[in-house]
Amino acid sequence: MSEGFACLVVADESAEFPAALTYAAHLARGGGWRLLMLHVIEPSEPAPWVTVSEEIARQAQAGAEALLERFAAEAWAEAGVTAEGVIRQGELRPEMRKLIDEEVAIKLVVLAAGSGPGGPGVLVSSIAKGNAMGARAVPVMIVPGALTKDEIRALSGASSAPPAGASA
């Protein structure tokens, strides 16, 4: 991957993810940073036939690619930032730690915390308990998932409108 600073968000379909993406996209734009989106495909139960397992894996990969393309389009529409998708297979926390350790350009991780009955989320809870993100010390920004886009834009120092060339 290229040099320079990068901001990492964990791309998933949680209700709070748009808050993290909005903040990270505006932060990346304002600082001239790269925006990395990590999506981890969790292991599935093995199927009785290899061809079925291969098809499940192929569908998971295609779904992950489509998800990251959609989120990249949202980052572009929101802040005019080109987001780079990273797909890993395994368990979320170990794969995120590996990426942080491998990609020295990552200088910040942005997560969003849920406020509903499910709690703040697995990663946010893990960080609150003092579990490290990797061998390198990387700051973590936790954005409340209940904030509006305008509130998130204000926190990131961005204007309330998308940049020219991006759609609302």
Secondary structure by P-SEA (a helix, b strand, c coil): ccccbbbbbbcccccaaaaaaaaaaaaaaaacbbbbbbbbbccccccccaaaaaaaaaaaaaaaaaaaaaaaaaaaaccccbbbbbbbccccaaaaaaaaaacccccbbbbbbbcccccccaaaaaaaacccccccbbbbbbccccccaaaaaaaacccccccccccc
